[in-house]
Amino acid sequence: MHDQAVDEQPNLLVGLEVDGNLAEIDALINKASNLASEMVANEEPVDFFLVLKKERGVSHYLISHTWPFYQRRWGS
C-alpha cells in the first residue's frame, strides 16, 4: 500500500479497532500519536486508521490478512 508518487518512503500504518464515542476515540488517537512520535526514528510519519468490521478496503485487509501486535484481554 505504498504509492511512491505520494511519498518516497512508506509510512507506518496503525489500525485501531475500538469502541467508544468520537471524543474518546479522538483522545485515544491523540495519545497514541504522541507516543508514536516519541518512538519512531527521524520523525517518520505514523498514520492511524479506524478499522471497521463491515468496511471493505483497508479495514478488510487489516482484519483478514494481518495479525494484531496488541490485543486487550477482556477484563483487563
C-alpha positions in Angstrom: 0.0 0.0 0.0 2.8 2.4 -0.8 2.2 5.0 -3.5 5.7 6.3 -4.5 4.0 9.2 -6.3 2.9 10.5 -2.9 5.8 9.5 -0.6 9.3 8.3 -1.4 9.2 6.0 1.7 6.3 4.0 3.1 4.6 5.2 6.3 3.8 3.1 9.3 0.0 2.4 9.5 -1.6 1.5 12.8 -5.1 0.2 12.6 -7.3 0.7 15.6 -10.4 -1.3 16.3 -12.1 0.5 19.2 -15.4 1.1 20.9 -16.4 4.5 22.2 -17.7 7.8 21.2 -15.9 10.2 18.9 -14.4 12.2 21.8 -13.0 9.1 23.4 -11.6 7.8 20.1 -10.1 11.2 19.3 -8.4 11.3 22.7 -7.0 7.8 22.1 -5.6 8.7 18.7 -4.1 11.9 20.2 -2.3 9.9 23.0 -1.2 7.2 20.6 0.2 9.6 18.1 2.1 11.4 20.8 3.6 8.1 21.9 4.4 7.1 18.4 6.1 10.3 17.6 8.5 9.7 20.5 9.2 6.1 19.3 9.9 6.5 15.6 13.3 7.4 14.2 13.9 10.7 12.3 10.3 12.0 12.8 8.9 9.4 10.4 5.2 9.8 9.9 2.8 7.3 11.5 -0.8 7.1 10.2 -3.7 5.9 12.4 -6.7 4.2 10.8 -10.0 3.2 12.4 -10.7 -0.4 11.5 -14.4 -1.1 10.9 -15.6 -4.7 10.6 -18.1 -4.2 7.8 -15.9 -1.9 5.7 -14.0 -3.0 2.6 -10.6 -1.9 1.5 -8.0 -1.2 4.2 -10.3 -2.4 7.1 -10.9 -5.7 5.3 -7.2 -6.1 4.5 -6.1 -5.4 8.1 -8.7 -7.8 9.6 -8.3 -10.6 7.1 -4.6 -10.5 6.2 -2.7 -9.3 9.2 -2.3 -10.1 12.9 -2.7 -7.6 15.7 0.5 -6.7 17.6 -1.6 -6.0 20.7 -5.0 -7.2 21.8 -6.5 -6.2 25.1 -7.8 -9.1 27.1 -11.4 -8.9 28.3 -11.5 -7.9 32.0 -8.1 -6.1 31.8 
